[in-house]
Structure formats: C-alpha cells, structure tokens
Amino acid sequence: MYPVEIQMSTTIAPTAEIVGAKDRVTVYGWKALAGSVIGYAMDGFDMLILGFMLASIYVLDIIATVFLIPELKGKELE
C-alpha cells in the first residue's frame, strides 16, 4: 500500500560487548541448564525404551493368542 524504503548501512554492528557482573550466568543458571539437558536426554531414552517394549508386548500378545490360547485364535483381546 505504502512504498517501503530500505535503508542500508555500511557500518557493522559490534557482536560482542563486555559483559558486566549482572549479565553473567550464575551457578543456579548452570545447574538449571544441566538439569534441563539431563531431563531432555532421559525423556528421549524413555521413548526409546517404550518403543522397544511396545513392539515386544505386541509380539508376545500374538504368540499368546495363537499358540498358548488356541480357542481365542482370530478373536480380539479386550
């Protein structure tokens, strides 16, 4: 609707500045970061174990239905 003018600059903005004491990460901050990383890793490991266990439970259900309980062959388990 309105024309937009793009302004370009030849100066480069500084990417790093001197950090004051109030801007530094505290020990509590590092502990929080470590705890979140450990929790994220444990969650991923939990999902890995769950994936393997669900596959095993499914196979064991088929084996039990077909071989151990012949009268239930072809029926849904509730």
Secondary structure as UniProt FT lines:
FT   HELIX           21..23
FT   HELIX           27..63
FT   HELIX           64..68
FT   HELIX           70..72
FT   TURN            73..74
//
